[in-house]
Amino acid sequence: MKLVRTLSIGLLLAFSSHSAMAQEEALFMTPSLTPETALAAASAALANCRAAGYQVAVAVVDRMGVVQVVIRDRFAGAHTPETARRKAWTAASFRTNTSDMLELTAAGEAQAGIRHLDNVAIIGGGVIIEAAGALVGAIGVSGAPGGDLDEVCSLAGIEAIEEDIGF
């Protein structure tokens, strides 16, 4: 009887500590950009492209790829807001800059199928936004005469908020 009581107490303690651990692991907290910070990044990216003579659209998404901000300059093409959003979504979803995905997803490569997924845009200009080592979102720019130039504007947008997000 003493052995059964000892086992019962041991199982109860093990279950209690497991339940406490499970509760701690059932939820997690993630940092997010405020709408104001997302807008500041988008505005800075737009200003950078405009200063270089490019009419673009800029999209900022949260860590899950949900749009926070889209800005389209007055003469940017009709396709640019959606392309900017897709670039930002792709960067956030795959947690890497879109320019880093160009070779990995090229025709004949093992990851080439990624290019055929919905919402994916494997074109330079989608850049992840990190704060203190955590992904907090991504920015996409579309409309400059090349993805490499779109990326320069995206990076300018991130640079504008680095101090605010504790980069």
N, C-alpha and C positions, 0 to 999 in steps of 0.2 A: 504494500500500500504506500509506503514511504517513497519507493522508487517511482510509482505512478504519479504521486504528488510532485516529486522533483521534476519529472519529465513534463508534467503539465505546466508548472511554473516556468520551466525553461522555454517551452514552446510559446507560452504567453509573452514572455520577455522578447523572444526572437521576433514574434509577430508584431509586437508593439514597436520595436525599433525599426523593423522593415516598413511598417506603415508610416512612421515619421519620415524615413528616408524617401518613401514613395511620394509623400506630400511635397517635400522639398523639390523633388525632381519633376513633379507634375506640371509646374509652371516655370517659365523663364522670362526674364526681362531683357529687352533689347533697346538700345538707343535709337532714336529717330530724329531726323531733321525736322525742325519746325517749318511751317509754311513760309515764314519770313526768311529763314536761312536758305530754303530751296529757291525762293524768289531772288535772293541776293546772288546766289550762284548762277542762276539762269540769266539774270540781268548783266552780270559781269561777262559771261560768255558771249552774250549778244553784243555787248559794247566792244569786246575784243574783236569779234568778227567784223562788226560795222567799221571799226577803225582801220581794218585791213581792206575794206572795200567789199566785203561779202554780205549779202542779204541771206540770213539763215533763220531757222527755227531752232529753239532749244527746248528740251524736255528734261525735267528732273523727276525721278521716281524714287520711292522709298525702297527699303531693302528687299521687299517682296515684288517689286516691279510695278507697284500701283502709282499712277501719275499723281504728282503733287503740283507741278507747274508746267505749263507749256506757253512759250512766247514765240510769236512769228513776226519777223520784221516785215514792214509793209510791202516790200517787193520780192520777198522770198517765194519760191514756187509753191504751188498748191500741195505738192507731195511732201514738202519738208516737215510739217508738224508730225505726221504719222511716221516718217522715216526717223526723225529724232527720237520719238517715243520708242520705236522698236530698237534703236541702238541702245538707248538707256535700259530698256527692259532686258535686252540680251546681256548687257554687261552685268546687271544685277542678278539675273537668273543664273548665269554661268560663273558669276563672281570673278570675272576677269575682263580686262579691256577688250573691246571688239577687235582692235588692231592686232592683239596677241592671238586672236583666233583665226586670222586669215590663212596661215600656212596649215594649221591643224585641221581645218575643215575644207581644204582644197580638194578638188576632184581627184579621186584615186586614194585619198587618205582614209584611214580607218574611221575618222570622225566626220567625214563628208556629209553624212545624213543629217547632221545638225542643221545644215543650211535649209533643209526642207521642212523644218518644224514651224508651226504657226508662230507669228510674232518675231521670229528671229531675223536680225539684220546683221550679217557679217560684213560690215563696212566700217572702216575707221571712223572714230568720232564718239563712240560709247565708252565712257570711263567710269570705273567704280569710285565711290566716295567712301573713304574709311575714316574713322575717328577712334583713336586709342586702340587700333588693331581690329576694330569691329566694322563690318560692312554696314553703312547706314543709308546707302542709296547709290544712285548712279545718275550720270548726266549724259545726254546725247545731243549732238549738234548735227544739223543737216543743211546743206546749201552752199558751203564753200566749194571751190573747184577741186575737190579731192578729200577723201577721208582723213588723210594726214593733216590737212588744214582744219578740218572740223575738230580733230582731236586737240590741236593747239588751242582752239577756242574753249573746248571743254575743260582743259587743264587750267586755263585762265579763270574759269568759273569756280573751280575747286580752290585755286590759290586765293581767291577773294574771300573765301569763308574758312580757310585753314585755321586762322587764329580763333575764330568763334567756336569751332568744333573740337579744338584741342588735338589737332592733327598730329 
